[in-house]
Amino acid sequence: MLEHIELFFKSIFIDNMVFATFLGMCSYLAVSKKVTTAVGLGAAVIFVLAVTVPLNWLLDQYLLRDGALAWLGPEYAEYNLSFLSFILFIATIATMVQLVEIVVEKFSPALYNSLGIFLPLIAVNCAILGGSLFMQSRDIQTLGLAFNYGLASGIGWFLAILAIAAIREKIRYSNVPPPLRGLGITFIITGLMAIGFMSFGGMLTGGDEAAPVETPATAKKIEKKNEIKDKEVAAKEVSYNEAVKEER
């Protein structure tokens, strides 16, 4: 349980897709002019990441990695299909994005029209593919952790685009210097927010380290080291006393 909680908060605040790795910046900048559109796209990203990351985990565990086909028989244990990772991951992502596009168009035509081309472009959003590739590189152990990581990564991306959309709506009424209006001030705010999110890095890295457990073997080693040190100190004292006597 603690592992799930740690992964959840770490994926949202410390390894945030936008502020830590700057993935998905195209949609982040283009669709963050209004809070309503940002909420719609953020919800779609959460759904796609929460579904595709565990699905791609299953593909990686039982099809792609070295020896994953052992469940088919011992003669297949030597096969390594990891070179197909990108193709299959993107195919899974494109399928889920197509499903999201159909649902949004059916139940919310206004949101579908406001998102425009950026809704189908979720399929090539590097944050979506990055979630599956990070899951693979970090060697997440269970399907539950994979789902947790996908959901938390989507929530982190959702919070990032929601925050910048709210700021951009308010900043329209601010006296921004003309050269910085538009994307200029947006990049500056994003950089400042990224610095702020870096402060969360101490949440899971602080604290005192556990004291090492002393075993009989380590106790003997410590005793031997202490004996050697005592002998060295005694030898130095003897040599020093002899040197003093010679001088006298």
HUFEN-V697220 format. One record per backbone hydrogen bond with DSSP energy under -1.0 kcal/mol. CO is the residue of the C=O (numbers start at 0). NH is the residue of the N-H. E is the energy in kcal/mol with one decimal. If there is no record, write none. Layout:
# HUFEN-V697220
co:CO nh:NH e:E
co:CO nh:NH e:E
This chain:
# HUFEN-V697220
co:0 nh:4 e:-2.2
co:1 nh:5 e:-2.5
co:2 nh:6 e:-2.3
co:3 nh:7 e:-2.4
co:4 nh:8 e:-2.3
co:5 nh:9 e:-2.1
co:6 nh:10 e:-2.2
co:7 nh:11 e:-1.4
co:8 nh:12 e:-2.5
co:9 nh:14 e:-3.4
co:15 nh:19 e:-2.2
co:15 nh:20 e:-1.2
co:16 nh:22 e:-3.2
co:23 nh:27 e:-1.8
co:24 nh:28 e:-2.3
co:25 nh:29 e:-2.2
co:26 nh:30 e:-2.4
co:33 nh:37 e:-1.8
co:34 nh:38 e:-2.6
co:35 nh:39 e:-1.9
co:36 nh:40 e:-2.5
co:37 nh:41 e:-2.6
co:38 nh:42 e:-2.4
co:39 nh:43 e:-1.8
co:40 nh:44 e:-2.3
co:41 nh:45 e:-2.3
co:42 nh:46 e:-2.2
co:43 nh:47 e:-2.5
co:44 nh:48 e:-2.7
co:45 nh:49 e:-2.6
co:46 nh:50 e:-1.5
co:47 nh:51 e:-3.0
co:48 nh:52 e:-1.8
co:50 nh:54 e:-1.6
co:51 nh:55 e:-3.0
co:52 nh:56 e:-1.7
co:53 nh:57 e:-2.0
co:54 nh:58 e:-2.0
co:55 nh:59 e:-2.4
co:56 nh:60 e:-2.6
co:57 nh:61 e:-2.4
co:58 nh:62 e:-1.3
co:58 nh:63 e:-2.1
co:59 nh:64 e:-2.0
co:64 nh:67 e:-2.3
co:66 nh:69 e:-1.3
co:68 nh:71 e:-1.8
co:72 nh:75 e:-1.6
co:73 nh:76 e:-1.1
co:75 nh:78 e:-1.4
co:78 nh:66 e:-1.7
co:80 nh:83 e:-2.0
co:81 nh:84 e:-1.7
co:83 nh:87 e:-2.5
co:84 nh:88 e:-2.7
co:85 nh:89 e:-2.4
co:86 nh:90 e:-2.0
co:87 nh:91 e:-2.3
co:88 nh:92 e:-2.4
co:89 nh:93 e:-2.8
co:90 nh:94 e:-1.9
co:91 nh:95 e:-2.0
co:92 nh:96 e:-2.5
co:93 nh:97 e:-2.2
co:94 nh:98 e:-1.7
co:95 nh:99 e:-2.4
co:96 nh:100 e:-2.7
co:97 nh:101 e:-2.1
co:98 nh:102 e:-2.2
co:99 nh:103 e:-2.8
co:100 nh:104 e:-2.3
co:101 nh:105 e:-1.7
co:102 nh:106 e:-2.5
co:103 nh:107 e:-2.5
co:107 nh:111 e:-2.2
co:108 nh:112 e:-2.4
co:109 nh:113 e:-2.1
co:110 nh:114 e:-2.4
co:111 nh:115 e:-1.6
co:114 nh:117 e:-1.6
co:115 nh:118 e:-1.1
co:116 nh:120 e:-1.3
co:118 nh:121 e:-1.5
co:119 nh:122 e:-1.5
co:120 nh:123 e:-1.2
co:121 nh:124 e:-1.5
co:124 nh:128 e:-1.7
co:125 nh:129 e:-2.4
co:126 nh:130 e:-1.6
co:127 nh:131 e:-1.2
co:128 nh:132 e:-2.3
co:129 nh:133 e:-3.0
co:130 nh:134 e:-1.9
co:131 nh:135 e:-1.8
co:132 nh:136 e:-2.7
co:133 nh:137 e:-2.5
co:134 nh:139 e:-1.6
co:141 nh:145 e:-1.7
co:142 nh:146 e:-2.5
co:143 nh:147 e:-2.4
co:144 nh:148 e:-2.7
co:145 nh:149 e:-2.4
co:146 nh:150 e:-2.7
co:147 nh:151 e:-2.6
co:148 nh:152 e:-2.4
co:149 nh:153 e:-2.0
co:150 nh:154 e:-2.3
co:151 nh:155 e:-2.4
co:152 nh:156 e:-2.1
co:153 nh:157 e:-2.5
co:154 nh:158 e:-2.7
co:155 nh:159 e:-1.8
co:156 nh:160 e:-2.3
co:157 nh:161 e:-2.3
co:158 nh:162 e:-2.4
co:159 nh:163 e:-2.1
co:160 nh:164 e:-1.9
co:161 nh:165 e:-2.2
co:162 nh:166 e:-2.1
co:163 nh:167 e:-2.4
co:164 nh:168 e:-1.9
co:165 nh:169 e:-1.7
co:166 nh:170 e:-2.4
co:169 nh:172 e:-1.4
co:170 nh:173 e:-1.5
co:173 nh:175 e:-1.6
co:176 nh:179 e:-1.7
co:177 nh:180 e:-1.1
co:179 nh:184 e:-2.6
co:181 nh:185 e:-1.3
co:182 nh:186 e:-2.6
co:183 nh:187 e:-1.8
co:184 nh:188 e:-2.6
co:185 nh:189 e:-2.5
co:186 nh:190 e:-2.3
co:187 nh:191 e:-2.2
co:188 nh:192 e:-2.7
co:189 nh:193 e:-2.4
co:190 nh:194 e:-2.0
co:191 nh:195 e:-2.1
co:192 nh:196 e:-2.4
co:193 nh:197 e:-1.4
co:196 nh:199 e:-1.3
co:197 nh:200 e:-1.7
co:198 nh:201 e:-1.1
co:199 nh:202 e:-2.1
co:201 nh:205 e:-1.2
co:214 nh:218 e:-2.5
co:215 nh:219 e:-2.1
co:216 nh:220 e:-1.9
co:217 nh:221 e:-2.3
co:218 nh:222 e:-2.3
co:219 nh:223 e:-2.5
co:220 nh:224 e:-2.4
co:221 nh:225 e:-2.4
co:222 nh:226 e:-2.4
co:223 nh:227 e:-2.5
co:224 nh:228 e:-2.4
co:225 nh:229 e:-2.4
co:226 nh:230 e:-2.4
co:227 nh:231 e:-2.4
co:228 nh:232 e:-2.5
co:229 nh:233 e:-2.5
co:230 nh:234 e:-2.6
co:231 nh:235 e:-2.1
co:232 nh:236 e:-2.0
co:233 nh:237 e:-2.3
co:234 nh:238 e:-2.4
co:235 nh:239 e:-2.2
co:236 nh:240 e:-2.5
co:237 nh:241 e:-2.5
co:238 nh:242 e:-2.1
co:239 nh:243 e:-2.1
co:240 nh:244 e:-2.1
co:241 nh:245 e:-2.3
co:242 nh:246 e:-1.9
co:243 nh:247 e:-1.7
